[in-house]
Amino acid sequence: MATGDDVRRDVTEKAAKPIDLDQDLIAIATSQDQGAYQRVFHAIAPRLKTFLMVQGTIESIAEEILQETMLKVWQKARLFDGSKASASTWIYTIARNAKIDRFRKETRLVPDPNDPSYIPDSPETGEQSVTKKQESNHIKEAIATLPSDQLRIIMVSFYEEKSHTEISEELGIPLGTVKSRIRLAFGKIRNELKGVS
């Protein structure tokens, strides 16, 4: 029959025996050893919670991240590779990632269904359609009145979407001339459109 001294000695020996987290993770991975999991939990959980709180996580959230982390340890122990990192480093990495994931979820913007950009345009009325067609025709007529040198630059700039430098190189004219012709063309188009309205 065990005496009080025997029980104390047994508890002291178990407490003095170092915990091998790497071996415990392997035991969890290979045989879902609950004893190994309890040892890992008791060895890591208090330090992990403190680590999270020191980083500014409030206690209730630190608790939730801790629980999520330890659940992942149980579920993903098979992914642990002792040659790449120690067990504690691996577990702390899981906790850090869980904290980051939680932060991202909390800071993700939720779209506002009343945002005007989500409201479809109302269907175009017949009057709007006719007005748009007339405006388009007026612009085409105004462009057609441009001298050929200005018309060429406007066509290349806006329909072929080339930069002023590209137009200068393609047409073999100075960059200042390109800009000047575009400015003159816009002035002429503006004057033509004023006469229409």
N, C-alpha and C positions, 0 to 999 in steps of 0.2 A: 504494500500500500504506500502511495507517494505521500511524503510529508510536505509541510509548508515550505521547508528548505528546498526539497526536490523541485517543487512547482516553480519557486522563485528562480532556481538555477536554470531550469528549462526555458523560462521566459527570458532570462538574461542572455542565455546562449543564443536564442533566436534573434533577440534584439541586436546582439553583437555581431551576428553573422551578416556580412555585407550582402546587399541585394544586387543581383546581377540583372540589370534591366534588359540588357541585350538578350540574355538567355530566356528571361521571362517573356519578352516579345516573341521570340521564336516559339516558345511553348504555347502562347496564345494563337499564333499563326497556324501551328501544326496540329494542335489538339484542342483548341479553345479552352485552355486550362484556366478555370475561374480563379484558382488560387494565385496563379501568376498574374492575372489581371488585377486582383485585389492588391497584390504587392506593388505593382506598377502604379496603381491609382493612389495608394497611400504614400508612396514615395514621391510622386510627381505633383499631385493635385494641389497641395498647399503652396508649394513653390510657384506653380504655374499661375494660381489665382493672384498671388502677391505680385508676380511679374506683370500680369495684365493690369492690375490696379496701379502699380507704379507708373505705368505708361499712360495713366489718365482714364482708364476705363472704370466706370462706376461699378460698385460691388455687385449689383443685381445682373448687370450685363456681363461682368467678369465670370460670374457663376454660370450663366448660360453658355458663354464661349467655352468654359472649362468642360461643361457637360457634353457639348457638341464635340469638343476635341477628344475627350475620352471615349465617346461613342465611336468616333472615327478610328481611334487606336484599336478598339476591339474589332471593328469591321475590316480594317485595312492592315492589320499586323503582318499579313503575308507580303506586303510591299516593302517592309523594312529590310534594309540591306546594311548590315553592320560594317561592311567594308567601305561604305560611302559616308556614314555618319554614325555617331553614337546614338543610343536609344533616346536619351534626353534631348539631343539636338533634333532628332527626327520628330519627337513629340512637340517640342517648342515650335518647330516649323509648321506643323499642323495647326497649332494654336494661333500663330501669327497669321496664317492664311485665313483661318476662320474669322479672325478679327477684321481683316481687310475685307473679306466677303460681306460681313455684316455691315461694315461702314459703307460699302458701295451700295448695298440694298437700301440703307437708311437715307443716303444722299441722292439716290436716283430721282430725277425729276419725273413727276407724274403729269402726263399731258392734260391740259385744261380743255375739256370738250367745248367750252364756250370761246376758245381762242378763235379770232376771226380767220386765221389761216386754215382752220379745219372746217369752216363753213363753206360749202360749195357756192360758186358764183350762181346767181339766179340766171335762168335761161335768157338768152339775148332776145329782145323784142324785135319785131319787124323793123321798127323805126331805127333802133340801134344798128341793126344789120345794114340798112340802107345808108345811114350816116357813115358807118365805118367804110363801106364800099366807096362812097363819094370821097372821103378823106384820102383813101388809098389812091384813087384815080387822080386827085389833085396833086398828090406828092409825085406820082409817076410823071404827070405832065410838067411839073416844075423841074424835075430832074432832067427831062428831055430837052429843056431849054438851055442846059449848061453847055458851054464850049467843050469840044471833044477832049481837051487836055484835063479839064476839071472832072468831066464825066468819067473818064478812064480811072482817075485816082479814087473817086467816090465808089465806083463799082468794085475795084480791087480791095479797097479798105473795108467796105461794109458787107459785100456779098462773098468775097473770098476770105475775109477776116484776116488780112495781112497787116502787120505793123507798119508804121511809117518808115522805119528803117528798111524793112523788106521791100516796100514799094519803091523807095529811093534806089535800092540796088537793082531791082527788076527793071525799072524804067530808065535807069542810068541818069537820074537827075539828083541834084543836091537835096538833102533832108529838109532844109529851110523852104525850098520850092514846093515840096510835097505838102508841108504844113500850110504854107501860104495858099496853095490852090484849094486845099480842103476848106480853109477859112472863107475864101472868096465864094466857093461853091455853096456853103451853108448860107452865106449872106444873100446870094441870088435866090436860093430856094425859099428862104424866109420872106423875101420881098414878093416873090411870085405868090406865095400862100396868103400874104396879107391882102393882095389884090383880089383873091377869091372870096375871102370871108366878109 
